[in-house]
């Protein structure tokens, strides 16, 4: 009988450990779902694979929102490079495209290492805004594009400022590194707005 229990006990312990692990994984998945569901634009929700990731809710929210910021900036800059006839606007768009592509690649590398899969395209209201932008030409296009950049980077400044206080060291470092560039882009957009005689462009 002692030999029987000696053989059975390890099996019982293994089953119990697997059940606990599964419960922990389910709990993390539910938490991640709640984070994704909290994004303001439901059609822009990125899919997060987080079953084996030790990143808290603030970190996951930052990754998903930062990814959206980068994708929006890239899409808008591509449009500006193709449609704008203003050299200052086109040069600025080229600079934005380069910087945001680099930032997006770095963010994807960090997220992939943590098991978080990001969306590769934007949709919802942001997609509609870009469609409207694409219908404009000449000065109307330039004005709307710069307004979009100013608005995007105002939000990005707050996002990356908050991100610089994250507990995850890699995400914190990413936010700290990106923040000066975001601030520089924001100030440059304000300057170009003045160049275009845009109204209501004060910081």
BELVENVEN-V865276 format. One record per residue. D_CENTER is the distance of its C-alpha to the mean C-alpha in Angstrom with 2 decimals. Layout:
BEGIN
d_center=<D_CENTER;D_CENTER>
END
This chain:
BEGIN
d_center=<59.96;58.36;57.34;55.74;53.56;52.71;51.27;49.58;47.88;45.28;44.32;43.83;41.70;39.48;39.01;38.19;35.56;33.89;33.87;32.26;29.56;28.85;28.73;26.22;23.97;24.36;23.49;20.20;19.36;20.33;18.19;15.06;16.14;16.59;13.10;11.68;14.61;13.89;11.00;12.93;12.72;14.04;13.93;10.15;10.08;8.78;11.79;11.95;15.15;15.96;19.78;20.42;17.54;18.46;15.25;15.78;14.16;12.56;10.99;9.68;8.41;6.65;5.08;4.32;3.57;2.17;1.99;3.93;5.08;6.02;7.56;9.27;10.62;11.89;13.59;15.14;16.37;17.97;19.79;20.99;22.36;24.28;25.52;26.05;29.54;28.94;28.79;26.90;24.15;24.06;24.06;21.20;19.15;20.12;18.98;15.54;15.29;16.41;14.27;10.88;12.12;13.09;9.95;8.05;11.21;11.32;8.01;9.36;12.64;11.84;10.22;13.21;15.61;14.64;15.03;11.59;11.31;8.22;9.12;10.55;11.21;10.64;13.45;15.13;15.60;13.18;15.15;18.32;17.64;17.30;20.46;22.28;21.34;22.76;26.04;26.68;28.71;29.95;29.62;28.02;25.18;24.78;24.87;22.32;19.90;20.32;19.99;16.62;15.50;17.03;15.41;11.82;12.58;14.45;11.55;9.44;12.66;12.83;9.38;10.16;13.74;13.18;11.16;14.31;16.26;14.67;17.38;15.73;17.03;14.63;11.45;13.69;14.90;11.62;10.94;14.64;14.77;12.08;13.54;16.78;15.35;13.28;16.58;18.61;16.83;17.29;20.94;21.60;20.43;22.88;25.57;25.20;25.35;28.67;29.79;29.32;31.14;28.31;29.25;27.35;25.13;26.02;23.27>
END
